[in-house]
Amino acid sequence: MMASALHWRGGSALFLALLLALAGCSSGRNFSRPAPDAFALGQVTEAQILKRYGTPFETAALVNEDRPVKILFYVYAERSPAQQIKNHRYLNFYLWQGTLIGYEYSSTFQEDRTDIDAALLDKVVKGKSSRKDVLALLGEPTGRFAYPMTKK
């Protein structure tokens, strides 16, 4: 069984590039926020993800811990009449050797917003705050990662 790391992330440069790309094309297929235990790291396969979510908006590859990692990007955005992005959600899956090693979800839709109050982060104290404390303060994480997306 792979050990996983909790992960809260506000976005990435690659995600922003994908959102900008949406400005000139369709808004993608809508999807909902997965339950915190929906994806067993080290067990879910790429085929299972594709069966559940269909063809990703984009794919990419990176090398982490000297291991090739494939990324599947799922993106949905609503645009205003002026074609500016109003709300978005994304779900990224990270795969190593065809097996899920991480995922992250983000949304600006009111019903499932994932942003957190940055001031709350100062209340998390390394070596003192328990997992229970952090979950009570910030809520369930919107992603999880295992090696090779984390250090051994």
Backbone bond lengths (Angstrom), bond angles and torsions (degrees), N, CA, C in turn:
res aa  C-N    CA-C-N  psi(-1)  N-CA   C-N-CA  omega(-1)  CA-C   N-CA-C  phi
1 M - - - 1.454 - - 1.526 108.51 -
2 M 1.308 116.90 134.98 1.454 121.28 -178.42 1.518 110.17 -85.38
3 A 1.318 116.66 138.19 1.463 120.53 174.63 1.522 107.68 -78.08
4 S 1.311 117.10 138.48 1.461 119.72 -178.87 1.515 110.41 -113.88
5 A 1.310 114.27 157.34 1.457 121.07 177.05 1.519 108.02 -114.27
6 L 1.317 117.27 137.41 1.460 120.68 174.68 1.515 107.74 -68.06
7 H 1.322 116.29 149.11 1.456 118.94 -176.38 1.522 110.42 -145.26
8 W 1.309 116.48 122.36 1.460 122.16 170.66 1.515 105.62 -115.42
9 R 1.318 118.05 126.66 1.449 120.45 -178.72 1.522 109.40 -141.50
10 G 1.314 116.30 137.73 1.449 120.88 -179.11 1.504 113.55 -87.99
11 G 1.313 119.40 -9.87 1.450 121.53 -179.93 1.502 111.16 142.98
12 S 1.300 116.12 -179.86 1.449 121.17 -178.94 1.516 109.57 -146.76
13 A 1.311 115.53 165.86 1.461 120.08 179.13 1.524 110.52 -62.07
14 L 1.323 116.97 -38.40 1.457 120.46 179.38 1.520 110.64 -64.26
15 F 1.332 117.15 -41.36 1.455 120.59 177.90 1.526 110.20 -61.43
16 L 1.328 117.54 -43.74 1.462 120.38 179.88 1.520 110.81 -61.59
17 A 1.329 116.62 -38.70 1.463 119.68 177.65 1.526 110.67 -63.28
18 L 1.337 116.74 -39.93 1.465 120.45 177.69 1.525 111.38 -64.51
19 L 1.326 116.83 -41.20 1.465 119.74 178.56 1.522 110.87 -63.19
20 L 1.322 116.79 -42.18 1.459 119.88 178.32 1.523 110.82 -63.13
21 A 1.320 116.39 -35.87 1.458 120.20 177.83 1.518 111.66 -64.33
22 L 1.322 117.11 -30.15 1.470 121.06 179.40 1.526 111.96 -64.50
23 A 1.309 117.06 -22.76 1.463 120.07 -176.45 1.520 111.77 -58.70
24 G 1.334 117.39 -27.22 1.451 119.64 -177.72 1.515 113.93 -107.67
25 C 1.327 119.49 7.47 1.463 120.77 -178.10 1.524 110.10 -142.07
26 S 1.310 116.48 -169.07 1.459 119.92 -177.06 1.527 111.00 -63.90
27 S 1.307 114.49 166.45 1.459 120.12 -176.52 1.518 113.49 -88.32
28 G 1.314 118.02 3.57 1.455 120.87 179.68 1.522 111.50 84.02
29 R 1.313 115.37 178.21 1.469 121.76 -179.63 1.525 108.38 -97.49
30 N 1.325 116.58 133.78 1.453 121.09 -177.35 1.539 110.54 -71.94
31 F 1.309 116.12 150.62 1.459 123.00 177.11 1.516 107.29 -151.44
32 S 1.328 117.31 163.90 1.453 120.43 -178.73 1.527 110.95 -106.91
33 R 1.317 114.78 165.89 1.455 121.34 179.28 1.532 109.61 -65.89
34 P 1.322 116.97 127.79 1.460 118.32 178.78 1.525 111.70 -72.20
35 A 1.322 115.85 151.18 1.464 120.63 175.16 1.529 108.80 -64.74
36 P 1.343 117.78 150.53 1.467 120.56 -177.36 1.528 114.29 -55.03
37 D 1.321 117.74 -29.46 1.465 120.86 -178.92 1.531 112.53 -104.47
38 A 1.330 117.59 19.45 1.465 121.36 -175.02 1.524 113.63 -70.22
39 F 1.328 117.97 -26.23 1.462 120.72 -174.23 1.523 110.84 -126.21
40 A 1.307 116.56 113.24 1.462 121.32 177.97 1.528 108.87 -83.17
41 L 1.325 115.91 109.85 1.457 119.59 179.43 1.520 109.96 -61.89
42 G 1.326 115.11 139.00 1.454 120.34 -179.46 1.517 113.54 82.82
43 Q 1.344 117.75 -2.45 1.463 120.74 -178.57 1.520 113.31 -124.96
44 V 1.331 117.31 -39.24 1.460 121.49 -179.25 1.530 108.93 -72.22
45 T 1.339 116.27 137.53 1.461 121.02 -178.63 1.527 111.28 -103.05
46 E 1.315 114.86 164.39 1.462 120.37 176.16 1.526 110.42 -59.38
47 A 1.324 117.36 -41.07 1.467 121.20 179.56 1.528 111.21 -59.47
48 Q 1.328 117.81 -39.31 1.465 121.28 179.02 1.525 111.01 -66.41
49 I 1.325 116.90 -39.73 1.473 120.77 177.92 1.520 109.85 -64.71
50 L 1.326 116.88 -46.33 1.467 121.00 -179.65 1.528 111.03 -63.02
51 K 1.315 117.80 -37.11 1.459 121.08 178.41 1.528 110.31 -65.26
52 R 1.319 116.89 -39.99 1.471 121.35 -177.43 1.524 112.94 -77.25
53 Y 1.359 117.20 -41.20 1.467 120.79 -172.77 1.524 114.63 -110.05
54 G 1.312 118.00 -10.41 1.452 120.25 -179.44 1.525 112.00 80.32
55 T 1.309 115.43 -163.91 1.459 121.78 -178.58 1.523 110.04 -68.44
56 P 1.335 117.58 130.32 1.466 119.27 179.90 1.526 112.19 -70.47
57 F 1.312 115.69 157.97 1.461 121.84 175.95 1.525 109.93 -61.23
58 E 1.332 115.62 -38.32 1.475 121.82 -178.16 1.512 108.38 -157.05
59 T 1.325 116.03 157.81 1.462 121.61 171.52 1.521 108.18 -128.02
60 A 1.305 116.00 157.50 1.461 121.19 178.31 1.524 108.05 -153.34
61 A 1.310 115.58 171.92 1.458 120.90 177.78 1.520 108.50 -135.64
62 L 1.312 115.35 150.03 1.457 121.39 174.28 1.521 108.05 -146.86
63 V 1.304 116.18 167.68 1.457 121.26 175.37 1.516 107.16 -117.40
64 N 1.330 115.91 125.21 1.462 121.19 178.95 1.516 107.72 -134.27
65 E 1.328 117.11 132.65 1.465 121.30 -176.60 1.533 110.12 53.35
66 D 1.334 116.03 38.88 1.473 123.49 -179.64 1.527 113.29 61.07
67 R 1.306 117.83 22.39 1.470 122.81 179.62 1.531 109.25 -118.97
68 P 1.330 117.64 134.31 1.472 119.73 176.41 1.523 110.70 -73.98
69 V 1.314 115.79 128.32 1.462 122.13 -177.92 1.528 108.62 -121.50
70 K 1.316 116.15 132.44 1.466 122.13 176.49 1.523 108.48 -99.50
71 I 1.328 116.29 140.69 1.468 120.85 179.62 1.527 109.14 -120.55
72 L 1.321 115.87 132.43 1.463 122.76 173.38 1.518 107.17 -108.11
73 F 1.334 117.28 122.96 1.463 122.47 -178.72 1.529 109.96 -105.88
74 Y 1.323 115.98 124.76 1.463 121.71 172.55 1.521 106.66 -115.66
75 V 1.334 116.59 127.26 1.460 122.00 -174.22 1.526 109.66 -135.13
76 Y 1.320 114.99 139.11 1.457 121.34 173.03 1.516 107.79 -136.23
77 A 1.332 117.18 135.73 1.461 120.53 179.24 1.520 110.18 -141.42
78 E 1.321 115.50 144.12 1.465 122.39 170.94 1.512 106.79 -105.53
79 R 1.334 114.84 137.50 1.460 118.90 -179.53 1.519 110.45 -116.03
80 S 1.316 115.02 152.33 1.467 120.92 176.33 1.525 108.24 -75.96
81 P 1.337 117.32 170.58 1.467 119.22 176.55 1.534 112.73 -57.47
82 A 1.323 117.35 -25.95 1.466 120.90 178.33 1.529 111.14 -84.21
83 Q 1.343 117.18 9.99 1.463 124.44 178.05 1.531 113.93 68.76
84 Q 1.322 116.88 19.29 1.458 119.43 174.29 1.519 108.40 -90.88
85 I 1.318 116.04 143.05 1.458 120.24 -178.33 1.519 109.08 -68.99
86 K 1.341 115.63 123.60 1.456 122.83 179.99 1.523 110.94 -91.82
87 N 1.308 115.89 -54.05 1.458 123.02 -179.78 1.521 109.13 -138.07
88 H 1.307 115.11 153.84 1.462 119.28 178.91 1.528 110.07 -148.42
89 R 1.318 114.49 160.14 1.460 120.83 168.15 1.523 106.86 -143.29
90 Y 1.316 115.06 147.47 1.456 118.59 174.87 1.515 110.01 -140.42
91 L 1.324 114.52 153.03 1.451 123.34 178.69 1.519 106.65 -138.53
92 N 1.316 116.21 116.79 1.459 121.83 -178.98 1.516 109.43 -112.93
93 F 1.320 116.17 134.42 1.460 122.44 176.90 1.521 108.93 -113.34
94 Y 1.329 116.80 135.05 1.460 123.46 179.78 1.524 108.02 -112.46
95 L 1.330 116.44 124.87 1.462 121.62 -174.45 1.528 111.05 -123.90
96 W 1.304 115.30 140.81 1.456 122.19 173.84 1.520 107.04 -128.65
97 Q 1.310 115.74 124.82 1.461 122.35 -177.33 1.533 111.23 53.14
98 G 1.345 115.71 38.80 1.455 121.68 176.14 1.521 115.78 78.27
99 T 1.331 116.53 5.89 1.463 121.34 -177.59 1.523 110.48 -119.34
100 L 1.326 116.49 141.35 1.463 122.40 -178.81 1.526 111.57 -64.97
101 I 1.336 115.53 125.91 1.472 121.04 175.81 1.523 111.09 -121.48
102 G 1.326 117.05 -0.78 1.453 119.17 177.31 1.513 112.03 179.29
103 Y 1.320 114.96 157.09 1.457 121.10 173.70 1.517 108.27 -153.40
104 E 1.326 115.43 156.41 1.461 121.65 175.39 1.512 108.81 -145.82
105 Y 1.324 114.67 143.66 1.455 122.34 -178.35 1.516 108.39 -129.24
106 S 1.326 116.84 141.43 1.452 121.34 176.28 1.527 108.89 -145.22
107 S 1.337 115.93 145.02 1.454 120.41 179.84 1.527 110.58 -150.65
108 T 1.325 114.78 144.81 1.463 120.69 172.15 1.531 110.77 -109.50
109 F 1.339 117.91 2.16 1.458 121.18 177.06 1.529 109.03 -69.42
110 Q 1.313 116.08 139.01 1.460 121.09 -175.86 1.530 112.43 -54.92
111 E 1.332 117.55 -40.15 1.466 120.42 -175.16 1.532 114.42 -70.43
112 D 1.324 118.23 -16.61 1.465 118.81 179.80 1.535 112.65 -148.44
113 R 1.323 115.08 38.32 1.474 120.78 179.45 1.523 110.39 -53.71
114 T 1.324 115.50 141.56 1.462 119.90 -179.45 1.520 113.08 -115.43
115 D 1.319 117.17 0.76 1.465 117.98 179.25 1.528 109.54 -71.04
116 I 1.327 115.72 153.74 1.464 121.05 178.21 1.522 108.62 -126.49
117 D 1.300 116.04 158.77 1.454 122.06 176.41 1.523 107.90 -74.82
118 A 1.330 117.58 113.12 1.462 121.96 -177.17 1.524 112.41 -58.05
119 A 1.316 117.54 -27.64 1.468 120.63 179.34 1.532 111.34 -63.97
120 L 1.328 117.02 -26.14 1.464 120.23 178.77 1.531 112.46 -67.97
121 L 1.318 116.61 -25.52 1.467 120.15 -178.96 1.527 112.09 -62.46
122 D 1.324 116.91 -29.61 1.474 120.44 178.09 1.527 112.35 -66.48
123 K 1.326 116.16 -18.31 1.468 120.20 -179.97 1.531 112.43 -83.89
124 V 1.330 116.89 -10.27 1.457 121.36 177.36 1.526 107.54 -88.22
125 V 1.331 116.36 120.28 1.461 121.83 -176.10 1.527 109.22 -115.93
126 K 1.342 115.29 118.87 1.459 120.52 -179.73 1.530 109.88 -59.11
127 G 1.330 115.86 131.56 1.453 121.48 179.33 1.514 114.31 83.78
128 K 1.335 116.88 -9.63 1.466 120.38 -179.18 1.528 112.11 -119.34
129 S 1.320 116.78 -47.08 1.467 120.91 -178.55 1.527 109.39 -71.56
130 S 1.327 115.68 130.52 1.465 120.32 178.05 1.522 109.27 -86.13
131 R 1.316 115.78 168.11 1.459 121.24 175.69 1.529 109.31 -57.75
132 K 1.331 116.39 -42.73 1.459 121.80 179.36 1.533 110.58 -60.23
133 D 1.351 116.98 -41.69 1.468 121.58 178.40 1.530 110.86 -60.91
134 V 1.323 115.59 -46.10 1.467 120.78 -176.97 1.530 110.44 -66.15
135 L 1.327 117.32 -43.44 1.463 120.26 178.58 1.525 111.49 -63.90
136 A 1.328 117.85 -38.36 1.465 121.28 178.11 1.530 110.55 -65.36
137 L 1.310 116.39 -36.67 1.461 121.76 -177.94 1.530 112.83 -77.38
138 L 1.337 116.92 -45.89 1.466 121.55 -171.83 1.518 115.04 -108.05
139 G 1.323 117.49 -14.86 1.460 120.24 -176.33 1.519 111.16 87.59
140 E 1.306 115.54 -179.67 1.465 121.11 -179.63 1.527 110.21 -63.80
141 P 1.328 117.13 143.18 1.462 119.59 177.15 1.525 110.92 -66.74
142 T 1.308 116.89 154.64 1.460 122.17 -179.47 1.521 111.14 -100.35
143 G 1.310 115.99 12.33 1.457 120.58 177.02 1.507 110.40 -168.52
144 R 1.309 114.90 165.03 1.463 121.48 176.80 1.525 106.83 -145.56
145 F 1.331 115.02 149.61 1.455 120.39 179.71 1.518 110.17 -139.54
146 A 1.317 115.82 148.35 1.455 123.63 175.81 1.530 108.29 -131.25
147 Y 1.312 117.02 169.33 1.465 121.40 177.40 1.533 109.23 -57.77
148 P 1.318 119.39 136.64 1.454 128.61 12.05 1.531 115.29 -94.00
149 M 1.321 118.62 15.57 1.470 119.58 174.20 1.517 111.16 -82.27
150 T 1.330 117.06 -10.47 1.467 122.38 173.48 1.517 106.50 -123.04
151 K 1.290 117.00 166.61 1.463 120.59 175.46 1.516 108.79 -76.38
152 K 1.335 115.90 152.97 1.474 120.51 179.50 1.506 110.05 -61.82
